[in-house]
Amino acid sequence: MFDTLLRNVNIATMADGRAPYGAIESGAIGVKDGRLAFVGPMAELPAGLSAAEEIDGNDMWAFPGFVDCHTHIVYGGNRAREFEERLNGVSYEEIARRGGGILSTVKNTRAASVEELTASAVKRLKRLAADGVTTVEIKSGYGLTLDDELKMLRAAKAAAEEVGLRVRTTFLGAHALPPEFKDDKDGYIAHVCDVMIPAVAKEGLADAVDAFCEGIAFSAEQTARVFDAAKAHGIRVKLHADQLSDLSGGALAASYQALSADHLEYASATSVRAMADTGTVAVLLPGAFYVLQETKRPPVEMMRQAGVHMALATDANPGSSPVLSLQLMLHMGCTLFGMTPEEALRGITLNGARALGLEQDLGTLEEGKQADILLFDISEPAELAYYVGGISPNRIISHP
């Protein structure tokens, strides 16, 4: 007996090695105890089955729940004024160097209580959830003190729980240099490694550790120190890599078997090969590319040829990517970066799950996986990437 049985649905399983989109037409999906107990053609449904709830899919398309694998959705204030400055010709780097950018959000985040951060994050997460997101990654990185970073991680968990989303939290203490450590990057990195990471690990508040490896942030050597500290505490790593310049961040991330390297506009052939060899996922972030009016695209064709898994995410943040629609990223991944609709959809399902280390449970509609199912009234899967801004799912079945 199933708890839920979906009949008469077309299924985009998004599993690798099958027909385009892993499609099963005229299919059925059976759910038992929050898991997928049957996924296949209607004609192969077992005889004599029963279900507590039966749903007629009316030939709609079923997809796995979407995974937004890179967000900074917990923060205080906003940066609309900086957005206006950039449109008047001031570069992102210049804004950051004069104390704006990330540091302006740091000031507002430090001033907010955990309750205030949770409440504002809930509003944003509800937007993502309405788009079909059932799993979200949320980074810290706007506190830059131990107490404020812990506050952000707690708010991330509380907000996701309130909205009913599955969450993975990432400690991003090495995001920017706080004013307390002005002109002392090595001192701050030592503080991140010796004080902050041990405390985060002790409280079990982070599933991964991230860093911003870039000229305006931290060097490859400093990033490696952060990764060594994370490894010593049994925490996997991710990296903001090669966004504004080629510092071989992708290769550095791969050398630590990172879950993902993210951005990658300037990734070299060496980094791409290293990521392919280790299975490090390339998380592409067209929202930031668009908002910052960049022109250097990530090397998608090189990644494709090398067999690098490519994910897409919103990078939802107050400065460089104030984006709250993962489906919009589907369209931008295709039109701005040259991904195919199938690659883009795999980027917010299976490869999004891979970027969080959750591919064994999420990202495809296959028997044994968790039952995260979206139903869309569309005629073919590519419609989700075709529409600018997305289509609301007709139904969401999720078991966080």
N, C-alpha and C positions, 0 to 999 in steps of 0.2 A: 504494500500500500504506500502510495506517495502522499506527502503532505500537500504538494501542489503539482498539478500536471498542466502544462501548456500544450495545447493542440493547435494544429494548422498554423505553424509559424515557419518562416524561413530563417535559418540560423547561420549567422556569420560567426563561426566558432573562433576565428582568428588563430587557429592552430597552425603551426609550421608544417610544411611538407604536404599540404592538401591542395584542393582546388582553390582558385582565387578567393580570398577572405575565409578560407576553410568552410565554404558554403555548403549547407545541407538544405535543399528546398523541400517544401511540404514535410516539415519535420515536427518533432515533439521534444519537450524537455520535462523530465520528471525530477522533482526535488524531494529529498528525504533528509530530515534532521539538519537542514541548512546546507546540504551538499547536493551536487548534481548526481542523481542516481541513474538517469537515462538521458542521452543526447543522441538523437538519430532520426531516421525517416519514420514517418507515421506508420508505414507498412511494417516496421520492425518492432512496434510496441508489443510487449508481452501480452499474451491472451489472459483475460480474466483479471486484469489489474483494476485497482480502484484508487481513488484519491480523495482526500478531505476537501480539496478545492480544485475545481477544473476551470481553466481559462481558455476561451476560444481566441486564438491569436489573430483570426481574420486575415491571414496571409501577411501580417506585419513581419518586420525583420527584428530578430533578437540578436543583441550584441552582449559581450561581457561588460560589466560595469567599468566605467572609465577610471583610469589611474592618472592623477596629476602628480607627477613624481618630482617636481621642483617648485616650491613656493616659499615665499617669505610673508605669509599672510597675517602674522601677528606683529603689529607695530602700533605706535602712537602717532597721531596727526596725519598729515598728508604733505605732498610736495608739489602742489599745483603751481605755486609761484616759480619753482625751478623749471617746471615744464614750460612755462611762459618764457623764462630766460633762455632756455635752449632754442626755442623758436625764434628768439631774437639774436641768435648767433653765438651764444656762450657754450663752450664745449662741456661735456660731462666731466672730463678730467679737470678743467678749470674750476668748475663748481665744487668738485670734491676737494681740490687742493686749498681752497679758501675757507674750508670748514662747513661747506654745504654737503649736499649729497647724503651719503649714509649718516654722517655725523649729525645732521639736522634731525634725522629720524631718531638717532640715539637719544638726543635731548628730550624729545617728546615721549619716547618709550620709557625712559628712566622716570619721567614724571608721572606716568600712569600706573595705577594699581593693577594687580593681577585680574581683578574683577572687571576693570575698564578695558584691559587688553582682551579679555575673553569676550566681552560683549561686542566689541568692534569686530573681532575676528569672526564671531558667529554670523554677523550680517554678511560678510564676504563669503564665508563657507556656504551659506544658504544659496548664494548665487551659483557657486560651483556645483552644488548638489542638484539644483534645478536643471543644470546642463547635462547631468548624467554621471557626475563624478561620485564614485562610491569609496574610493581610497585616495588619501591625500598625504603628501609629505609636507611637513612644516618645519622650517629652519628657525633657529634663534639668530643672533648676530646683530641685534640693534640695542643690546644692553651693554655689552663689553665690560661689565663687572660681573663677578660671580653671582651676586644676589639677583641682578637684573637678568642675566642669562637664564638662571634657574626659573625666575618669574615667567619669562617668555615660554620656556618649555612646559611649565605647568599650565599656562594659559592655552597653549596649543592643544594639549591633551583634553582640557576641560571644554574648549570650544568644539572640537571634533566630536566629543561624546554628546554634547548638547544637540548638535545637528544630526547625529547618527551616522557619522562617517568613520571608516577605518582610518587610523592615522599612524604614520611613522614620523618620529621626531628626529631632527638632526641638529647637533650642536655646532654652531658656526661662530665660535668665539674669535677665530682668526678671519674676521670679515673686514675690519678696518682698525686703524690705530686710534685708541681712545685718547682724549685730551690729557688724561693723567700720565700717559706714557709718551707725550710729544717728543719727537726726535729720538725715541728709544725703542725701535721695533724689536730688537733682540730681547730687551727686557720684558716687553709685553708678551712675546712668544714664550719666553720662559715662564711667565705667569700663567699663560694658557695651558702649557704642558704640565707644570708642577703643581698648580693649584686648581684650575678650573676643570680640566678633564678628569682628574681623580674624583672631584666632588660630584660631577655629573654622572660618572660611572657608579659611584657609591649609591646614589639615589635612583639609579636605573631610569634616568629621564631621557636618554638619547639612544636611538637605534643606530646612528651613524655620526661621524665627525666630518665636517667639511672645512674648507679654507678657500680664500680668494687669492689665487696665485697670479699676480699681475703687477706691473710697474707701479701703479698707484696704491697697491696693497702690500703683499708679501712675496718674497723671493722664493725660488724653488727650494733653496736650502732651508729657509725658515718653515716652509710648508712641510718638508720632509721631517723636521723635528716634531711638528704637530702630529703627523701621521705615525711616527714612531711611538709617541705617547699614547695615541689611540690604540695602536696595535698592542702595546703593553697592557692595556686594560680590556682587551678582547672586543674592541669596538671597530666595526668596519668603516671604511672611509669613502668619501665622495670629493669632488673637486670642481670649483669654478676655474676653468682652464682655457687659456688661449682665446680669450674674448676680445682683447684689444691689441694683443701682440703675441708672437710665438715665443713662449718661454718653455716649450716642450712640456707643457702641463699635462697633455694627454698621455705622453710616455711616462711621466712621473706617476700619474694616477695608476696606470697599468702596472708599473713596477711594484705597487702595493696591492695589486689585485682589487683595485677600487671597484665598488659597485657601479660607479658612473663617473664620467668626466663631462662637464656641462658647459654650454656655449659653443666653444671650438671653432669660431669663425676663422682663426689663424692657425688651426692645427696643421702640422706638417705631415708629410708622408710617413716619417718615422713614428710619430705619435699614432697615426691611424693603424699602422702595422702592429704596433705594440698593443693597442686596444683590441684589435682583432685576435691576437694571439692569446690574450688573457680573458676575453669575454667581457671586458669593461664596456658598459653601455655608453653610447654617445647620446646625451640628452640635448636636443636642439631647442632653442628658445626664440622663436620668431617674434614674439612680442617685444622683447628688448631690442632686437635688431630693427624692428619697425619704429619703435618710439625714439630710439637714439639716432635714427636716420643713418644707419650704417650702410656701407656699400660692399664690404667684404663678406661674402657668403661662406658658410661652413662648407667643406669639401664633400658634399653629399655623394657625388659620383665616385670619388675615391673610396669613401666609406662603403658604398654599395658594392664596389668591385672587390674590396677586401673582406667583405662579410661582417662588417661591424654592425651590431644591433643598434638601431636608431630609435630613440624615444622622442616624444614631444611633450612639452609642459608649458604652463602659463608663465612661470617665473613671477607669479603675482607678487608685486612689491610696490611700495609707494613712489619709487623714483623712476627706474628704467623700464618697468613693465606693469603699469596699473591695469592689469588684464584679469577679468573674472569670467572668461568663457574659454573653456578648453576646446570646445568645438570651433571657435574662431581660429585657434591654433592649427586645427586640421586644415582649414582653408589656406592659412598663411604658410604652413609647411609646404603645401603644394605650390602656391603661386610665388612665394618669395624664395624658397629653398630648392624647388624642383623635385620634391618628393612625389611619388605616385599616391593616389588616394588610398590604396591598400597599405603602402608603407606608412602613411600618416595614421591610419586607423590602427595599425599594429603598434605604432608609436605611443598611443594612449591606452593600449590594452596590454598585450603580452610584453612588449619591450618596456612599457612603463612599469609593469610589475617586476621585470628583471632588474630595472634600475633601483628597486627597493629590496631586492632579494626575496620577492614574494611570488616568483613565477611557478612554484610548486602548488600554490593554492589559488592563484588569481590570474587574470589576464586572458584566459581562453574559456570557452564553454566546452569542457570535457568532463567525462564522468570521473567523480572523485574530488573535483575541485569545489571550492565554496560557491554557493549559488548567488552570484551577483549578476543580475540579468536586466538588460534594458530593452524595452520594446518601442520600436519606431514605426510610424505609419509612413513608410517610404517604399518605393518600387525597386530600389537597388542600393547596395551599400554605399556606392560612391556619392550618393546624394548628401551624406553627412559632411563630406569635404567640399562638395559643390556649393552649398549655401553659405553665404557670408554671414557669420554670426550664429549659425546653428539652428537646430530644430529641437524643441522640447520633447523628451521621451514621453510616450503615452502612458508608460507604466515603468516603475522601478521596483525590482524585487531584490533586496539586499539583506545579507545576514552578517553585519560587522562582527 
